[in-house]
Amino acid sequence: MKNTTPGLSSASIRSGSFVLLSTLLIATGCAQNPDIRASRDGTSGITASGNTDYIACVKEDAGQNAPTFIQEENGKTLLFIGSTNPEKASGLVELSSTGSQSQYSVYQRHAWQDKGRLINAAVMCSST
């Protein structure tokens, strides 16, 4: 007669571990936000230029090889690079005015590919 110890078999433990690992991987993948504003590649600051001049400067310096789109949204001027969809755009500059100052935020997806060209243009144009 064969004695067996009550409990879980190693097969069911492996199966349970696989299910737990799969669930964690799926949850982690779904938690990623593809919106460009969630990118770590970006900066913000205050610009001395007027809104129109600032956007024109950034567009001229950074948007030469990709289509650019300007939109007004909730009192902000948005300059999209590549697409107006924040999940597909390669870059985004948000410009908002408060009183006599304009604040900008710039985001660039995969900035390492072109050494942060959009980010550099946004910073440079803020001081002109």
N, C-alpha and C positions, 0 to 999 in steps of 0.2 A: 504494500500500500504506500502511496506517495503522499507525503505531507506537503501542503501548500500554506503559505502564510497569507492571511487576508490582507488586502491592500490593492494598490494600483499596479498594473503591469507596466513594464518599461515602455511598451508600445503605446499605451494610453498617455504616459507622461510625455513621450516625444510628440505625440499628436497634439496634446494640449499646449506644449511649448511652441509648436509650429503655428497654431491658431493665435496664440498671444503675440508672437513675433509678427505675424502677418497683420494683425489688427493694429499694432503699434506703427508699422511701416506705412500702412494706409492712412492712419490718422495724422502722422507726421507729414506725409505728402499733401494731404488736404489742407493742412494748417498753413502752408506757404501761401503768401499773398502775392500774386503776380503784378499787382498795381505798381507802377514805377515809383510812386510816392513812398513805397515801403522799402525802396532800395537804400543801401548804405552809401552809395556813391552819389554824393551831392553836398551842397552847402547852402547857406543863406546869408543875407546881409542887407544893407541899406544902399540904395543907389542915389547918386547926386543928379542923375539925368531924369528928365521927364519920362513918363511911361512910353510914349510913342518913340522917342529917341532911343531909349534903352532897348526896347524890343527890336527896333530896326538894327541896332548895333549887334545884338546877339544873333539875330537871324542872318546878318551878313557874314559874321565871323564863323558861325558854327553850322549853318544850314545849307552849305554849298552843295553837298553831295546827296542830300535827302530832301524829300518834300517837307515843307513846313506849313503849319496851320495855326491861325490865331483865332481864339475864341474868347468871349466875355462870359464869365460865370460867377454869380454871387459877388459882384463887385471886384473880381479879379480878372486880370488879363492873363490868358494861358497861351503859351507858345509851345505847341507840340512838334516834335521832330519825328518824322516817319509815319505816324498814325495819330488820329484823334482819340483812339482807344487807349486809355492809360495802361491796359494790360499788354498792349502791343507796341506802344511808342518806344523809341530808342532814347528819347530825351524829353524833358518837360521843364519849362520855366514858368513859374507862377509869380505874378507881380501884383501887389496890392498897395493902394495909397491910403495913408492916414495923415490927414493934415497936409503939411508941406513935405513929408517924406514918403518915399516909396520903398517898400520892403520886397525883396525877391527871394525865392527859393528855387533852386535848380536841382534836378535829378537826372542822372544819366545811367542808363542800363549798360553794363559791360564797359565802363569807362576805361578800363585797362587797354581795350583794343585800339583806341586812338589817343591814348594818354590824356583822357579827360578834356577833350577839345571843347565840348559844350560848357563844362564847369569852368574851364579857364576863360572862355569867352564871356560868360556871365559875370565873373569876378572882374575881368578887365573892363568890361563895359560899365560896371557900376561906378568906376572912378573917373570916367570921362564926362 
